[in-house]
Amino acid sequence: MVVDYKGRIGNLIRDARKHRGLTQAQLAELLSTSQSAINRIEKGHQNLSLEMLARIGEALDSEIVSLGAGPTHLRVQGPTTLSGSIEVKTSKNAGVALLCASLLNRGRTVLRQVARIEEVNRLLEVLDSLGVQTRWLNDDNDLEIVPPAELDLSRIDEAAARRTRSVIMFLGPLLHRADVFDLPYAGGCNLGTRTVEPHLAALQHFGLEVKATDGSYHATVNRALEPTRPIVLTERGDTVTENALMAAALHPGTTTIRNASSNYMVQDLCFYLQRLGVRIDGVGSTTLVVHGLERIDVDVDYAPSEDPIEAMSLLAAAIVTRSSITITRVPIEFLEIELAVLEGMGFDYRRSEEYPARNGHTRLVDIETRPSTLRAPLDKIHPMPFPGLNIDNLPFFAVIGAVAQGTTFLHDWVYENRAIYLTELTKLGAQVKLLDPHRVMIEGPTSFSGAELVCPPALRPAVVILLAMLASKGTSVLRSTYVIARGYEDLAERLNTLGANIETFRDI
């Protein structure tokens, strides 16, 4: 019995290590022990003290071995046919950007119907540690943010900051708040080396200089420097554009940003900044002209728009389970290319007339899906900056391609290794061939069958695996699903309201 117990703990530690993308040697280095010791621990051949369990939990940045709580897993019974109606939640990526942007405002910000996801929770922990007062106002997820007169940057919650990539968007607002500050390295999805260089290249125009020290970015600001010519972004990245926008918002004068992203979260940030009194010309285009203010101190109320990636997730769920469901509040202008591709593959659906989102700008529709027999597209599917197919929607075409007749090619040219995670679909019966770290070939149609998998350490591929499990015969288990909770609010429970059979459980 003792051996079995140690074995179970060893399996939990192994799964958590893999979930973090660490080798045994890397975990051993974090714990100042040997790889052979980690190997013995994971095989259940090593006695562990409570102190060592706590150290392992801290090293893995996980609740895996926290006292009283193990990781959350999902058990899925399939195959599933979904029915009913579901409403798209507000945008994850807009929500986290607006939380960072709230630091620009010395007044009270209320954000309406913010998605209560782990990424938001981590940012709230960081904001709270700086002295910002945050509170949920009601069951509608309205969130109030009130900053202090002075931020206490010396007390930043490093543990929370390291569990999110979004913390890098503090650079733009904080350069106006302090001449010198440290920001912990960002964490979040394990998607390869996503350099911070484009951020630094954009923000150096405002006098920001950043040096990487042991575990932190050390930032200094030269107030004598300010933009003297248009800022040309070297990549049309969403967070890079947002950082530049936030820096420009509190720069008195006019700042022009070229090669800017015009994606959904950037537009939401622009609309919020406009509520703060910042004039921005060119919203929705790749050239933004920002007329900044010296000081922003207003009470503002803003409702971010709905999440097109969640809408795509729900569309994929309906497609792979051949279900008729109604998806309401779909931000259609950020899904038009995806829907055009799906139409070419034979997807049958109906959509309502357009109506405005609560922000007064974004166009929404309701979509009714129909069971459809799909065929693979003739050309490869690849992402492009908006208005092209969204990079975060590309992984869903892996599971869609798996149920289509023929060969589907996906080219993920942005991330170094996200395509690799899509090969996990083979464990459920799909034929997914990795051509290189950026390209996969999917042969369909697939008869999915249940299996047990560890959640990939990247948000969208993790959800793709879950959707495939909905269409799989028998019982599937998806282990260590924290990464899904980073970007989706109660996804399993909401799918259950449509008729899915997903059970949340823990080992110990």
C-alpha positions as CSV (number, residue, x, y, z in Angstrom):
1,M,0.0,0.0,0.0
2,V,2.9,2.4,0.9
3,V,4.6,1.5,-2.4
4,D,1.4,2.2,-4.4
5,Y,1.0,5.6,-2.6
6,K,4.6,6.6,-3.4
7,G,4.1,5.5,-7.0
8,R,1.0,7.7,-7.3
9,I,2.9,10.7,-5.9
10,G,5.7,9.9,-8.3
11,N,3.3,9.8,-11.3
12,L,1.9,13.2,-10.2
13,I,5.3,14.7,-10.0
14,R,6.3,13.3,-13.4
15,D,3.1,14.6,-15.0
16,A,3.6,18.1,-13.5
17,R,7.2,18.1,-14.7
18,K,6.1,17.3,-18.2
19,H,3.4,19.8,-18.0
20,R,6.0,22.5,-17.3
21,G,8.1,21.2,-20.2
22,L,11.1,20.3,-17.9
23,T,13.5,17.4,-18.2
24,Q,14.4,15.4,-15.1
25,A,17.8,17.1,-15.2
26,Q,16.3,20.6,-15.2
27,L,14.0,19.7,-12.3
28,A,17.0,18.3,-10.4
29,E,18.9,21.5,-10.9
30,L,16.0,23.6,-9.5
31,L,15.9,21.3,-6.4
32,S,19.7,21.1,-6.1
33,T,19.6,17.4,-6.3
34,S,20.6,14.7,-8.9
35,Q,18.7,13.5,-11.9
36,S,18.9,10.0,-10.5
37,A,17.1,11.2,-7.4
38,I,14.3,12.7,-9.6
39,N,14.1,9.4,-11.5
40,R,13.7,7.5,-8.2
41,I,11.0,9.9,-7.0
42,E,9.0,9.6,-10.2
43,K,9.2,5.8,-10.1
44,G,8.0,5.8,-6.5
45,H,11.3,4.4,-5.1
46,Q,12.1,7.4,-2.9
47,N,10.9,8.5,0.5
48,L,9.8,12.1,0.5
49,S,9.6,14.5,3.4
50,L,6.8,17.2,3.5
51,E,9.6,19.8,3.0
52,M,10.7,18.1,-0.2
53,L,7.1,17.8,-1.4
54,A,6.6,21.6,-0.8
55,R,9.9,22.4,-2.6
56,I,8.9,20.2,-5.6
57,G,5.5,22.0,-5.8
58,E,7.3,25.4,-5.7
59,A,9.8,24.3,-8.4
60,L,7.1,23.1,-10.7
61,D,5.0,26.2,-10.1
62,S,2.0,24.0,-9.6
63,E,-0.5,22.9,-7.0
64,I,0.5,19.3,-7.9
65,V,1.9,18.5,-4.4
66,S,0.3,21.2,-2.4
67,L,-1.1,19.8,0.9
68,G,-4.7,18.9,0.5
69,A,-5.0,19.5,-3.3
70,G,-3.6,17.7,-6.3
71,P,-3.9,18.9,-10.0
72,T,-7.2,19.1,-11.7
73,H,-7.9,16.4,-14.3
74,L,-10.9,15.9,-16.7
75,R,-12.6,12.6,-17.4
76,V,-14.6,12.6,-20.7
77,Q,-17.2,10.0,-21.7
78,G,-17.9,10.0,-25.4
79,P,-18.8,10.1,-28.1
80,T,-20.9,13.2,-27.5
81,T,-23.7,14.9,-29.4
82,L,-24.2,18.5,-28.2
83,S,-27.4,20.5,-28.2
84,G,-28.7,23.8,-26.9
85,S,-27.4,27.4,-26.8
86,I,-24.2,28.9,-25.3
87,E,-23.0,32.4,-25.0
88,V,-19.4,33.5,-25.8
89,K,-17.6,35.0,-22.9
90,T,-15.6,38.2,-23.1
91,S,-12.1,38.2,-24.5
92,K,-9.3,36.7,-22.5
93,N,-6.6,38.7,-24.3
94,A,-8.6,42.0,-24.2
95,G,-9.2,41.4,-20.5
96,V,-5.6,41.0,-19.5
97,A,-4.5,44.0,-21.7
98,L,-7.2,46.2,-20.0
99,L,-6.0,45.1,-16.6
100,C,-2.5,46.3,-17.5
101,A,-3.8,49.5,-19.0
102,S,-5.8,50.3,-15.9
103,L,-2.4,51.3,-14.4
104,L,-2.4,54.3,-16.7
105,N,-5.5,55.7,-15.0
106,R,-5.3,57.3,-11.5
107,G,-9.1,57.1,-11.3
108,R,-11.4,54.1,-10.9
109,T,-11.9,51.7,-13.7
110,V,-14.8,49.2,-13.9
111,L,-14.5,46.5,-16.5
112,R,-17.7,44.7,-17.3
113,Q,-18.1,40.9,-17.5
114,V,-14.4,40.0,-17.3
115,A,-13.7,36.4,-17.9
116,R,-12.8,34.8,-14.5
117,I,-9.8,32.8,-15.7
118,E,-6.5,32.0,-14.1
119,E,-4.6,34.4,-16.3
120,V,-6.8,37.2,-14.9
121,N,-6.4,35.9,-11.4
122,R,-2.6,36.0,-11.7
123,L,-2.6,39.6,-12.9
124,L,-5.0,40.6,-10.1
125,E,-2.5,39.1,-7.7
126,V,0.3,41.1,-9.2
127,L,-1.8,44.3,-9.2
128,D,-2.8,43.7,-5.5
129,S,0.9,43.3,-4.6
130,L,1.6,46.8,-6.1
131,G,-1.1,48.3,-3.9
132,V,-3.9,48.4,-6.4
133,Q,-7.4,47.7,-4.9
134,T,-9.3,45.2,-7.0
135,R,-12.6,43.6,-6.3
136,W,-15.3,41.6,-8.1
137,L,-18.5,43.6,-7.8
138,N,-21.1,41.0,-8.6
139,D,-22.0,37.6,-10.1
140,D,-21.8,39.2,-13.6
141,N,-18.0,39.4,-13.2
142,D,-17.8,43.2,-13.2
143,L,-14.4,44.1,-11.9
144,E,-13.4,47.3,-10.1
145,I,-9.8,48.6,-10.2
146,V,-8.6,51.5,-8.0
147,P,-4.9,52.3,-8.1
148,P,-3.0,53.9,-5.2
149,A,-1.4,57.3,-5.5
150,E,2.0,55.6,-5.6
151,L,2.7,52.0,-6.7
152,D,4.9,49.9,-4.5
153,L,7.0,48.2,-7.2
154,S,9.3,46.7,-4.7
155,R,6.6,44.3,-3.4
156,I,5.6,42.8,-6.8
157,D,4.3,39.2,-6.4
158,E,7.0,37.4,-8.3
159,A,5.3,34.0,-8.1
160,A,2.1,35.3,-9.8
161,A,4.1,37.3,-12.3
162,R,6.1,34.3,-13.5
163,R,2.9,32.4,-14.2
164,T,1.7,34.8,-16.9
165,R,3.1,36.1,-20.1
166,S,0.8,39.1,-19.9
167,V,3.0,40.7,-17.2
168,I,5.3,42.0,-20.0
169,M,2.5,44.5,-20.8
170,F,3.3,46.2,-17.5
171,L,6.4,47.7,-19.2
172,G,4.4,50.3,-21.2
173,P,2.4,51.7,-18.2
174,L,5.1,51.3,-15.6
175,L,7.7,53.4,-17.5
176,H,5.5,56.4,-16.7
177,R,5.3,55.4,-13.0
178,A,8.9,54.8,-12.0
179,D,12.4,55.7,-13.2
180,V,13.8,52.3,-12.2
181,F,11.9,49.0,-11.6
182,D,12.3,45.2,-11.9
183,L,9.8,43.0,-13.7
184,P,10.0,39.2,-13.2
185,Y,10.4,37.0,-16.3
186,A,7.1,36.1,-17.9
187,G,5.8,32.6,-18.0
188,G,2.5,31.3,-19.3
189,C,2.3,29.0,-22.4
190,N,5.4,27.0,-23.3
191,L,5.6,28.1,-27.0
192,G,9.3,28.3,-27.5
193,T,11.4,31.4,-27.5
194,R,9.1,34.4,-27.8
195,T,11.6,37.2,-27.6
196,V,11.0,40.5,-25.8
197,E,13.2,42.3,-28.3
198,P,10.2,43.8,-30.3
199,H,8.8,45.3,-27.0
200,L,12.2,46.8,-26.1
201,A,12.7,48.2,-29.6
202,A,9.3,49.9,-29.5
203,L,9.6,51.2,-25.9
204,Q,13.1,52.6,-26.2
205,H,11.6,55.5,-28.0
206,F,10.1,56.5,-24.7
207,G,13.5,56.2,-22.9
208,L,13.0,52.7,-21.6
209,E,16.1,50.5,-21.3
210,V,15.8,46.9,-20.1
211,K,18.6,44.6,-19.1
212,A,18.0,40.9,-18.3
213,T,19.3,40.0,-14.9
214,D,18.9,36.8,-13.0
215,G,15.2,36.1,-13.3
216,S,14.0,39.7,-13.9
217,Y,14.0,42.5,-16.4
218,H,15.8,45.5,-14.9
219,A,14.2,48.6,-16.4
220,T,15.5,52.2,-16.3
221,V,13.8,55.2,-17.9
222,N,15.5,58.2,-19.4
223,R,12.9,61.0,-19.3
224,A,14.9,63.1,-21.7
225,L,14.1,60.7,-24.6
226,E,10.8,60.8,-26.4
227,P,9.6,59.7,-29.9
228,T,10.9,62.1,-32.6
229,R,9.6,60.0,-35.5
230,P,7.1,57.3,-36.2
231,I,7.6,54.1,-34.2
232,V,7.9,51.2,-36.7
233,L,7.2,47.8,-35.1
234,T,9.5,45.1,-36.3
235,E,6.7,42.6,-35.9
236,R,3.0,43.1,-36.1
237,G,2.5,41.6,-32.7
238,D,-0.6,42.1,-30.5
239,T,1.2,42.6,-27.1
240,V,4.0,44.7,-28.8
241,T,1.3,47.0,-30.2
242,E,-0.5,47.2,-26.9
243,N,2.7,48.1,-25.0
244,A,3.5,50.9,-27.5
245,L,-0.1,52.1,-27.2
246,M,0.0,52.3,-23.4
247,A,3.4,54.1,-23.5
248,A,2.0,56.6,-26.0
249,A,-1.2,57.2,-24.0
250,L,0.7,59.0,-21.2
251,H,3.2,60.7,-23.5
252,P,2.0,64.2,-24.0
253,G,2.2,64.9,-27.7
254,T,1.5,62.8,-30.8
255,T,3.0,59.3,-31.3
256,T,2.6,57.4,-34.6
257,I,2.8,53.6,-34.5
258,R,3.3,51.9,-37.9
259,N,2.9,48.2,-38.7
260,A,0.6,48.0,-35.7
261,S,-1.6,45.0,-35.0
262,S,-5.3,45.7,-35.6
263,N,-6.4,42.5,-33.9
264,Y,-9.4,42.3,-31.6
265,M,-7.6,42.9,-28.3
266,V,-5.8,45.9,-29.7
267,Q,-9.0,47.4,-30.8
268,D,-10.6,46.9,-27.4
269,L,-7.5,48.6,-25.8
270,C,-7.9,51.5,-28.2
271,F,-11.6,51.9,-27.3
272,Y,-10.7,51.8,-23.6
273,L,-8.0,54.4,-24.0
274,Q,-10.5,56.6,-25.9
275,R,-12.8,56.4,-22.8
276,L,-9.8,57.6,-20.8
277,G,-9.7,60.7,-23.0
278,V,-6.8,59.6,-25.3
279,R,-7.5,60.4,-28.9
280,I,-6.4,57.6,-31.3
281,D,-6.7,57.9,-35.1
282,G,-6.7,54.8,-37.3
283,V,-8.2,52.2,-34.9
284,G,-8.6,49.0,-36.9
285,S,-5.7,49.9,-39.3
286,T,-2.0,49.2,-39.2
287,T,-1.1,52.9,-38.5
288,L,-2.2,54.3,-35.1
289,V,-1.8,58.0,-34.3
290,V,-2.0,58.5,-30.5
291,H,-2.5,61.9,-29.0
292,G,-1.3,61.3,-25.5
293,L,-2.1,63.0,-22.2
294,E,0.2,64.1,-19.4
295,R,-2.1,62.7,-16.8
296,I,-5.1,60.5,-16.8
297,D,-7.4,60.6,-13.7
298,V,-11.0,59.7,-14.6
299,D,-13.6,57.2,-13.4
300,V,-14.4,55.0,-16.4
301,D,-16.7,52.1,-17.2
302,Y,-15.9,49.8,-20.1
303,A,-17.2,46.5,-21.4
304,P,-14.6,44.4,-23.4
305,S,-16.0,42.5,-26.4
306,E,-16.5,38.8,-26.8
307,D,-13.6,36.3,-27.4
308,P,-13.3,35.1,-31.1
309,I,-11.0,32.3,-30.0
310,E,-13.6,30.9,-27.5
311,A,-16.2,31.3,-30.3
312,M,-13.9,29.2,-32.6
313,S,-13.5,26.6,-29.8
314,L,-17.2,26.2,-29.6
315,L,-17.6,26.0,-33.4
316,A,-14.9,23.3,-33.4
317,A,-16.7,21.4,-30.7
318,A,-19.9,21.4,-32.7
319,I,-18.1,20.4,-35.9
320,V,-16.2,17.4,-34.5
321,T,-19.2,16.1,-32.6
322,R,-21.6,16.7,-35.6
323,S,-23.9,18.7,-33.4
324,S,-26.5,21.4,-33.9
325,I,-26.0,24.1,-31.3
326,T,-26.5,27.9,-31.2
327,I,-23.5,30.0,-30.3
328,T,-24.5,33.6,-29.3
329,R,-22.6,36.8,-29.2
330,V,-20.0,35.7,-31.8
331,P,-17.6,38.6,-32.8
332,I,-18.0,38.0,-36.5
333,E,-15.5,40.5,-37.8
334,F,-12.7,38.5,-36.2
335,L,-14.0,35.1,-37.5
336,E,-14.9,35.9,-41.1
337,I,-11.8,34.2,-42.6
338,E,-12.2,31.1,-40.4
339,L,-15.8,30.8,-41.4
340,A,-15.0,31.3,-45.1
341,V,-12.4,28.4,-44.8
342,L,-15.0,26.2,-43.0
343,E,-17.6,27.0,-45.7
344,G,-15.1,25.8,-48.3
345,M,-14.7,22.6,-46.4
346,G,-18.5,22.1,-46.4
347,F,-19.5,23.4,-43.0
348,D,-23.3,24.2,-42.9
349,Y,-24.5,26.9,-40.5
350,R,-26.9,29.8,-40.2
351,R,-26.1,33.2,-38.8
352,S,-28.2,36.0,-37.5
353,E,-28.2,39.7,-38.5
354,E,-25.3,41.7,-36.9
355,Y,-25.7,43.6,-33.7
356,P,-23.3,45.7,-31.6
357,A,-21.2,44.5,-28.7
358,R,-21.5,46.3,-25.3
359,N,-18.4,48.4,-26.3
360,G,-20.5,49.9,-29.0
361,H,-18.0,49.0,-31.8
362,T,-17.5,45.2,-32.3
363,R,-20.0,43.5,-34.6
364,L,-21.7,40.3,-33.2
365,V,-23.9,37.6,-34.6
366,D,-25.5,34.4,-33.4
367,I,-24.5,31.2,-35.2
368,E,-26.5,28.0,-35.5
369,T,-24.4,25.0,-36.5
370,R,-25.6,22.0,-38.5
371,P,-24.1,18.5,-38.7
372,S,-21.8,18.6,-41.7
373,T,-19.6,16.2,-43.7
374,L,-16.4,18.1,-44.3
375,R,-13.7,17.7,-46.9
376,A,-10.1,18.8,-46.5
377,P,-9.2,22.3,-48.0
378,L,-7.2,22.2,-51.2
379,D,-4.6,24.7,-49.9
380,K,-2.7,24.7,-46.7
381,I,-4.2,26.6,-43.7
382,H,-1.9,29.3,-42.3
383,P,-2.4,32.3,-40.0
384,M,-1.9,35.9,-40.9
385,P,-2.1,39.2,-38.9
386,F,-5.7,40.5,-38.7
387,P,-7.7,40.5,-40.9
388,G,-6.2,37.1,-41.8
389,L,-6.9,33.8,-40.0
390,N,-6.0,34.2,-36.3
391,I,-2.9,32.4,-35.1
392,D,-4.7,31.2,-32.0
393,N,-7.5,29.7,-34.1
394,L,-5.1,27.6,-36.3
395,P,-4.8,24.7,-33.8
396,F,-8.6,24.1,-34.0
397,F,-8.2,23.2,-37.7
398,A,-6.1,20.2,-36.6
399,V,-9.1,18.5,-34.9
400,I,-11.5,19.8,-37.6
401,G,-9.1,18.4,-40.3
402,A,-9.1,15.1,-38.5
403,V,-12.8,14.6,-39.1
404,A,-12.7,15.9,-42.7
405,Q,-12.2,13.7,-45.8
406,G,-8.7,14.0,-47.2
407,T,-5.4,15.7,-46.2
408,T,-5.2,19.0,-44.4
409,F,-2.0,20.9,-44.1
410,L,-1.4,23.4,-41.3
411,H,1.5,25.8,-41.3
412,D,2.1,27.6,-37.9
413,W,5.0,29.9,-38.9
414,V,4.7,32.0,-35.7
415,Y,5.5,29.6,-32.9
416,E,8.5,27.3,-32.8
417,N,6.9,24.2,-31.3
418,R,3.1,24.6,-31.0
419,A,2.5,22.4,-34.0
420,I,4.4,19.6,-32.2
421,Y,1.7,19.5,-29.5
422,L,-1.0,18.8,-32.2
423,T,0.6,15.3,-32.8
424,E,-0.9,14.3,-29.4
425,L,-4.1,13.8,-31.4
426,T,-2.6,10.6,-32.7
427,K,-3.0,9.1,-29.2
428,L,-6.8,9.4,-29.7
429,G,-6.6,7.7,-33.2
430,A,-6.0,10.7,-35.5
431,Q,-3.4,10.5,-38.2
432,V,-1.2,13.6,-37.6
433,K,2.2,13.8,-39.2
434,L,4.8,16.4,-38.1
435,L,6.6,17.7,-41.2
436,D,8.8,20.1,-39.2
437,P,8.3,22.2,-36.0
438,H,6.0,24.5,-37.9
439,R,4.0,22.2,-40.2
440,V,1.7,19.2,-39.7
441,M,-0.3,17.0,-42.1
442,I,-3.6,15.6,-41.0
443,E,-5.3,12.7,-42.7
444,G,-9.0,12.2,-42.2
445,P,-11.6,11.2,-41.5
446,T,-10.9,9.8,-38.0
447,S,-12.7,7.5,-35.7
448,F,-11.5,8.9,-32.3
449,S,-11.1,6.5,-29.4
450,G,-10.6,7.3,-25.8
451,A,-7.1,7.5,-24.2
452,E,-5.3,9.1,-21.2
453,L,-3.1,12.1,-22.0
454,V,-1.2,14.8,-20.1
455,C,-2.4,18.3,-21.0
456,P,0.0,19.9,-23.5
457,P,1.7,23.0,-21.9
458,A,0.0,25.3,-24.4
459,L,-3.5,26.7,-24.1
460,R,-5.1,26.1,-27.6
461,P,-3.6,22.7,-28.3
462,A,-4.8,21.6,-24.8
463,V,-8.4,22.6,-25.7
464,V,-8.0,20.8,-29.1
465,I,-7.3,17.6,-27.3
466,L,-10.3,18.1,-25.1
467,L,-12.6,18.7,-28.1
468,A,-11.2,15.5,-29.7
469,M,-12.1,13.6,-26.5
470,L,-15.7,14.8,-26.9
471,A,-15.8,12.9,-30.2
472,S,-13.9,9.8,-28.9
473,K,-15.5,6.5,-28.2
474,G,-15.2,5.4,-24.5
475,T,-13.5,7.1,-21.6
476,S,-10.7,9.7,-22.0
477,V,-8.7,11.4,-19.3
478,L,-6.9,14.7,-19.7
479,R,-4.5,15.3,-16.8
480,S,-3.2,18.6,-15.3
481,T,-5.6,21.0,-17.0
482,Y,-4.5,24.2,-15.3
483,V,-3.4,25.6,-18.7
484,I,-7.0,25.4,-20.0
485,A,-8.2,27.4,-16.9
486,R,-5.7,30.0,-17.8
487,G,-7.7,31.0,-20.9
488,Y,-11.3,29.6,-20.4
489,E,-13.8,30.2,-17.7
490,D,-15.5,26.9,-16.6
491,L,-15.1,25.4,-20.1
492,A,-15.9,21.8,-19.0
493,E,-19.0,22.8,-17.0
494,R,-20.3,24.9,-19.9
495,L,-19.8,22.1,-22.4
496,N,-21.7,19.9,-19.9
497,T,-24.7,22.3,-20.2
498,L,-24.7,21.4,-23.9
499,G,-24.8,17.6,-23.2
500,A,-21.1,16.8,-22.8
501,N,-20.2,14.3,-20.0
502,I,-17.0,15.8,-18.5
503,E,-16.1,15.1,-14.9
504,T,-13.5,17.1,-13.0
505,F,-11.4,15.2,-10.5
506,R,-8.2,15.1,-8.5
507,D,-5.9,12.2,-7.6
508,I,-5.1,13.1,-4.0
